[in-house]
Amino acid sequence: MITIITGSRGVGKTTFLLKLIDELKNKGKHPSGIMTPAIYNGDNEKVGFYALNVASGDQWELGRSDKHLDGTSYGPFYFSERGFIKANKILEQVLSKGPEDVFLDEIGPLELEKRYGFSPILPLIHNFGINRNLYLVIRQSLIYEFVSRFIGKKEYRVIEVTLENRNEIEIINQMY
């Protein structure tokens, strides 16, 4: 089953899925994929995000607004070409074959408009196994385009994370 997680910026979509990952690990499962938690400066301002390999816990810089990285820029952020290459290799492996639960955070305008970031692995989603779970973070405004291009007629569901439900374990359990 493909589950799309959406919600407004800064509402806690990534944090929500990190809780789900912890829940799965506590149940003895072995989730995989890439999450992109935020990086904050000393004034608690978001200045970027890093890639987190869900399976191994390894992490590396992926995007920054406070310094230039080795890839393209989009909006206020500069991106790491090497970081995305590493992340996409991991995603290619786990989307093709791998654990029951796979995570990808986040698919946004960088992928759908600029065709950068996680864009190279998105076609693999169309062939994702029916007996596995894929959790994707996608901005509300991009869901229709994403579904049309990469999911097609496959079954999927959308869960909106809000300030009111982002800490409710019940909504996470509804995802099983």
C-alpha positions in Angstrom: 0.0 0.0 0.0 1.2 3.5 -0.9 0.5 6.1 1.8 1.0 9.7 1.1 1.6 11.9 4.1 0.8 15.6 3.6 0.3 18.7 5.6 1.4 22.3 5.8 5.0 23.3 6.0 6.5 22.9 9.5 3.5 20.9 10.8 5.6 17.9 11.7 5.3 15.4 8.8 8.8 14.2 9.1 8.6 13.9 12.9 5.3 12.0 12.4 7.0 9.5 10.2 10.0 9.2 12.5 7.6 8.2 15.2 6.1 5.6 12.9 9.6 4.3 12.1 10.3 3.9 15.9 7.0 2.1 16.3 7.9 -0.3 13.6 11.3 -1.0 15.0 9.8 -1.5 18.4 7.6 -4.2 16.8 10.7 -6.0 15.4 10.3 -4.7 11.9 13.2 -3.3 9.7 12.0 -0.2 7.9 14.2 1.4 5.3 14.4 4.4 3.0 15.4 8.0 3.4 14.1 10.7 5.8 15.1 14.3 5.7 14.9 15.9 9.2 15.6 19.7 9.5 18.8 21.3 10.5 18.4 24.4 12.8 20.9 27.1 13.6 21.5 28.6 17.1 18.5 30.9 16.7 16.2 27.9 16.0 15.8 28.9 12.4 15.7 26.1 9.8 18.8 26.3 7.7 18.7 23.0 5.9 18.1 19.3 6.2 20.1 16.1 6.2 19.5 12.7 4.8 18.8 9.9 7.3 19.2 6.3 6.2 16.3 4.7 8.0 17.9 1.3 8.1 21.4 2.1 9.3 21.0 5.5 11.0 23.7 7.0 8.8 23.2 10.7 8.0 24.7 13.3 5.7 24.0 16.8 4.6 21.5 17.2 1.8 20.4 20.9 1.6 21.4 24.1 3.2 20.4 27.8 3.0 23.4 29.1 4.9 26.1 27.7 2.7 26.8 26.5 -0.8 26.9 22.8 -1.5 28.1 20.9 -4.6 24.8 20.7 -6.4 22.0 22.9 -7.7 20.0 25.5 -5.8 16.3 25.9 -5.6 14.6 28.6 -3.6 16.8 29.5 -0.6 18.5 26.1 -0.6 21.7 24.7 -2.1 21.8 21.0 -2.5 24.4 18.3 -2.3 24.8 16.4 -5.6 26.8 13.7 -3.7 24.2 13.5 -1.0 21.4 12.9 -3.5 23.4 10.3 -5.4 24.0 8.4 -2.1 20.4 8.7 -1.1 19.1 7.6 -4.5 21.3 4.5 -4.5 19.7 3.4 -1.2 16.2 4.2 -2.4 16.8 2.3 -5.7 17.8 -0.8 -3.8 14.9 -0.7 -1.3 12.2 0.3 -3.8 13.2 -2.5 -6.1 13.4 -5.2 -3.4 13.7 -4.8 0.2 11.9 -4.6 3.5 8.2 -4.4 4.0 8.2 -0.7 5.0 9.9 1.9 2.9 10.0 5.7 3.6 10.8 8.7 1.3 10.7 12.2 2.7 10.1 14.5 0.8 8.9 14.7 -2.8 8.4 18.4 -3.7 9.0 20.9 -6.4 12.7 20.1 -6.6 11.7 16.7 -7.9 8.5 17.4 -9.9 9.4 20.8 -11.3 13.2 20.9 -11.5 13.6 17.1 -11.9 16.4 17.0 -9.4 16.8 15.4 -6.0 14.9 12.2 -5.7 13.6 12.5 -9.2 15.7 9.7 -10.7 14.1 7.0 -8.5 10.4 8.2 -8.8 9.6 5.9 -11.7 10.4 2.9 -9.5 7.3 3.7 -7.4 5.1 2.6 -10.2 6.4 -1.0 -9.8 6.5 -1.0 -6.0 5.2 -4.3 -4.6 1.6 -4.6 -3.6 2.4 -6.5 -0.4 4.8 -3.8 0.9 4.2 -0.4 2.4 5.6 2.8 0.9 5.2 6.0 2.9 5.8 9.2 1.0 5.8 12.8 2.2 4.4 15.0 -0.6 3.1 18.6 -0.5 -0.7 18.9 -0.8 -0.4 21.0 -4.0 1.7 18.3 -5.7 -0.3 15.1 -4.9 -2.4 15.1 -8.0 0.6 15.6 -10.3 2.6 12.9 -8.5 -0.2 10.4 -8.5 -0.9 11.0 -12.2 2.8 10.6 -13.2 4.0 7.9 -10.9 1.2 5.9 -9.2 -1.4 5.8 -11.9 -4.3 3.4 -11.1 -2.6 1.8 -8.1 -4.3 2.0 -4.8 -3.1 4.7 -2.4 -4.3 6.7 0.6 -3.6 10.2 1.8 -3.2 11.1 5.5 -3.0 14.8 6.4 -0.8 15.6 9.4 -2.1 18.6 11.3 -1.1 20.4 14.5 -4.1 18.6 16.2 -3.2 15.0 15.1 0.6 15.0 14.7 1.2 13.4 18.1 -1.7 11.0 18.1 -0.5 7.4 18.0 -4.0 6.3 16.9 -3.5 7.9 13.4 -0.2 6.1 13.0 -1.9 2.8 13.9 -4.6 3.4 11.3 -1.8 3.2 8.7 -1.4 -0.6 9.2 
